Amino acid sequence: MAPPPRTFGEIFCERYHLPPESYNREMLRRVLYPRARMISPVIRLFAPGFFDADRDFIRGVGLIRRMEDLGDEVTEFHLHPRNRGFLRRVFKIRVSCQRMSHLVAEVMNPGAATSPGNPGAMPAS
């Protein structure tokens, strides 16, 4: 019997030479909108739970074993009770689902993410 496929988190950490305990922090850094990255330290100081929905999303994505499972995680993120509010919706002080999708595609299907037929693909970091 073949072992189960590895999780996205395992593949991501291996590809970027990160210890597993760095996964959540590094993913948050990579998939936050740029303006969110700039002000996140201040937000965390005054509202420590502000990024809870984002952390739950990142944790869930880390457990997927197939690209096809990402859609379920995106749906859960959109429905997350902590994923509400003016700052998150209007100013996009949150993670980007598009950035997440591109990163997951790049890591789980390296050839497909950078192919000429995928104009929205993010270059490897």
C-alpha positions as CSV (number, residue, x, y, z in Angstrom):
1,M,0.0,0.0,0.0
2,A,1.4,3.4,-1.0
3,P,1.8,6.1,1.6
4,P,-0.7,8.9,1.5
5,P,0.4,12.0,-0.5
6,R,2.3,14.6,1.4
7,T,0.4,17.7,2.6
8,F,0.9,21.1,1.0
9,G,2.6,22.3,4.3
10,E,5.1,19.5,4.1
11,I,5.9,20.2,0.4
12,F,6.1,24.0,1.0
13,C,8.5,23.6,3.9
14,E,10.7,21.2,1.9
15,R,10.7,23.4,-1.2
16,Y,11.7,26.6,0.7
17,H,14.0,24.8,3.2
18,L,11.9,25.8,6.2
19,P,11.4,24.0,9.5
20,P,7.7,22.9,9.8
21,E,7.2,25.3,12.8
22,S,7.9,28.2,10.4
23,Y,5.1,27.3,8.0
24,N,2.3,29.5,9.5
25,R,4.4,32.6,9.9
26,E,6.0,32.3,6.4
27,M,2.7,31.6,4.7
28,L,1.1,34.6,6.4
29,R,3.9,36.8,5.2
30,R,3.6,35.5,1.6
31,V,-0.1,35.7,1.2
32,L,-1.1,38.9,3.0
33,Y,-2.0,41.8,0.8
34,P,1.0,44.2,0.8
35,R,-0.8,46.9,2.8
36,A,-1.8,44.3,5.4
37,R,1.8,43.2,5.7
38,M,2.8,46.8,6.4
39,I,0.3,47.5,9.2
40,S,-0.1,44.0,10.7
41,P,2.3,44.6,13.6
42,V,0.2,47.5,14.8
43,I,-3.1,45.6,14.3
44,R,-1.8,42.6,16.2
45,L,-0.8,45.0,19.0
46,F,-4.3,46.4,19.4
47,A,-6.4,43.5,18.1
48,P,-4.5,40.2,18.7
49,G,-7.3,38.1,17.2
50,F,-7.7,40.1,14.0
51,F,-5.9,37.6,11.8
52,D,-7.5,34.5,13.3
53,A,-9.5,33.8,10.1
54,D,-6.3,34.1,8.1
55,R,-4.4,31.8,10.4
56,D,-7.2,29.2,10.2
57,F,-7.2,29.4,6.4
58,I,-3.4,28.9,6.3
59,R,-3.6,26.0,8.7
60,G,-6.3,24.3,6.6
61,V,-4.4,24.9,3.4
62,G,-1.4,23.3,5.0
63,L,-3.3,20.1,5.4
64,I,-4.5,19.7,1.8
65,R,-3.1,16.8,-0.2
66,R,-4.6,17.7,-3.6
67,M,-4.9,21.0,-5.5
68,E,-8.6,20.2,-5.9
69,D,-9.1,20.5,-2.1
70,L,-8.1,24.2,-2.1
71,G,-11.6,25.3,-3.1
72,D,-13.1,23.9,0.1
73,E,-10.6,25.9,2.2
74,V,-11.3,29.1,0.3
75,T,-15.0,28.6,0.8
76,E,-14.5,28.1,4.6
77,F,-12.3,31.2,4.7
78,H,-15.0,33.3,3.0
79,L,-17.6,32.0,5.5
80,H,-15.4,32.2,8.6
81,P,-17.1,34.3,11.3
82,R,-13.9,36.3,12.0
83,N,-13.6,37.2,8.3
84,R,-15.8,40.2,8.5
85,G,-15.5,43.9,8.9
86,F,-14.6,47.1,7.1
87,L,-10.8,46.7,7.3
88,R,-10.9,43.2,6.0
89,R,-13.4,43.7,3.2
90,V,-12.8,47.2,2.0
91,F,-9.1,47.8,2.8
92,K,-8.2,44.1,2.3
93,I,-6.3,43.8,5.6
94,R,-6.3,40.1,5.2
95,V,-4.8,37.3,3.1
96,S,-5.3,37.2,-0.6
97,C,-7.1,34.0,-1.8
98,Q,-5.6,34.7,-5.3
99,R,-2.1,34.8,-3.9
100,M,-2.8,31.6,-1.9
101,S,-4.1,29.9,-5.1
102,H,-1.0,30.8,-7.1
103,L,1.3,29.7,-4.3
104,V,-0.4,26.4,-3.9
105,A,-0.4,25.8,-7.6
106,E,3.3,26.7,-7.8
107,V,4.3,24.4,-5.0
108,M,2.0,21.4,-5.7
109,N,2.2,21.5,-9.6
110,P,5.5,23.4,-10.3
111,G,5.4,23.0,-14.1
112,A,1.8,24.1,-14.4
113,A,2.2,27.3,-12.3
114,T,4.8,28.8,-14.5
115,S,3.6,27.6,-17.8
116,P,2.9,30.2,-20.6
117,G,-0.7,29.1,-20.6
118,N,-1.1,30.4,-17.0
119,P,-0.7,34.2,-17.4
120,G,-1.7,34.8,-13.7
121,A,1.1,32.6,-12.3
122,M,3.3,34.1,-9.7
123,P,7.1,33.8,-10.3
124,A,8.9,31.5,-7.9
125,S,10.2,33.4,-4.8
